[in-house]
């Protein structure tokens, strides 16, 4: 197929396949069937899923183009500009489609008849401002309009990185509307859906950018871009597959429900995704190498075959996208809503009150947080891959660093997915255990894993003007922003100041009521603790470290403030977020106020143990530093036959001789 024709035919294949799958799915699953009561009409029943499909496809073009440009293309080149142009056009479509979804959602919920009356406008305004769906889609529309301008205006590395982060963030409100807060397992479903949407956008958008770049890349450059995209696509496939599985479990629950309309549409989506994965593995293993080979005829045949596979992949991606939207409009086979008379715990958390915490349940209780499960999984994989790469080329990597890194990630998995996560919404003391581990114990192990040093040694350096993982990591380490946040005084102030700011403001309440706040809390405590430990004893390079005496003084100050923080909680006569911990309906364990006293004790006592270990580590490093300086001085003296000492003695002798002459 001619290049110019395929640039149009490729997206057309995607859209046609998506619309066909959407229509079939809506008809079969009943997602567009008329309602017996308060039916909004065919325009809304069909227009809303079609507009949602437009949002999903345009989001992919926006996010995927930006991500692939950052990791596979060189800034200020024509392909890079093409990627940003595609992102800008996609953002414009994303804006219009989001506005359409907002309007149609209003008609669907309120069963309103469109008119030019003031009453209709007031109703629409209240919907956009006062309701969760209205606010979410208003925010999404505003974000899309902003991204349309930014993607058109920026062209450099750093601005594009910022815009890409904003584009990913713009997809999060969509995920919050994909699962009702009135349903059980709300947080798990929202996180799974958010990861699913973002990963699918990166995956599909990368293919669309490859189609747009087809006439601009010569054969070897195309092979390089394909290798980089295939790595990104593989990671995205893993996230899409696992997050989709979790989301399906929430909606399907058991195997017999796969034979329902919901299960049938889900099966179509799964089969399409598996087909895409097979096609990706085919051209990754069999075609990319031949496209960049020196044999012109073989490379030409491989290139033609590759674009045929891309056309087929776009068709399957369209089927998966259409089925996904139809699935969201199809009633699940099981009732996932909360009971008619929910318990206080179910009202507050969306889940039933767990049984009493026993020593055994510290080990056996689990409550998955998919975001951090993926973070741990990728952290283990990439770290071990780096160690293996060093081993294969004969370089050594200290075993203790690997052990500490894996231990830190294992503890992070337990805190975010194990008993701490299962009970922290119900017990303040359990919440404080998680806080102390996130901000002190886990960072201490991760810092000694030296991930930046490993990445700089293991990841191949690029010499074609593009940026890969190594280049982006080193860029991040050396930015002015990094120099500020890694400064020891700033890191210490953020570490101890965030303790007081979090618990004595509404940030704590936000983390309990909003799952986004909960995820922010975990990330903040983990990062602030990591930066503090790194500034004191880290192996990875930082712009500045305090001399060892001042490091110990900093630790003493932090220990004192930390102890005072714990004591202040223990002495408190009021309950933190009383309407939460005091209204949970818990009949086992200590009273909420006594449990809060225990949490203060955890902050005061257990929280000081990692700080004490840090102090011992600083003292040992100080001693070893003095030993290294002394050995360096001894080697210098051996090389120069104590030239410095001889010169010093000669200087003293000259002064003595001058004094003797003066006395005579």
Secondary structure, DSSP 8 states (H G I E B T S, - for coil): --HHHHHHHHHHHHHHHHHHHHHHHHHHHTTT---SSS---HHHHHHHHHHHHHHHHHHHHHHHHHHHHHHHS-TTSHHHHHHHHHHHHHHHHHHHHHHHHHHHHHHHHH-----SSHHHHHHHHHHHHHSHHHHHHHHHHHHHHHHHHHHHH--SHHHHHHHHHHHHHHTHHHHHTSS-TTBTTHHHHHHHHHHHHHHHHHHHHHHHHHHHHGGG--HHHHHHHHHHHHHHHHHHHHHHHHHHHHHHHHHH-SGGGGGSHHHHHHHHHHHHHHHHHHHHHHHHHHTHHHHTSS-HHHHHHHHHHHHHHHHHHHHHHHHHHHHHHHHHHS--SS--B--TT--HHHHHHSS-------TTHHHH-----HHHHHHHHHHHHHHHHHHHHHHHTT----HHHHHHHHHHHHHHHHHHHSHHHHHTTT-HHHHHHHHHIIIIIHHHHHHTT-HHHHHHHHS----SS---HHHHHHHHHTSHHHHHHTSHHHHHHHHHHHHHHHHTSTHHHHHHH-HHHHHHHHHHHHHHHHHHHHHHH-SS--S----HHHHHHHHHHHHHHHHHHHHHHHT--S-TTHHHHTTS---SSS-HHHHHHHHHHIIIIIHHHHHHHHHHHHHHHHHHHHHHHHHHHHHHHHHHTSHHHHHHHHHHHHHHHHHHHHH-
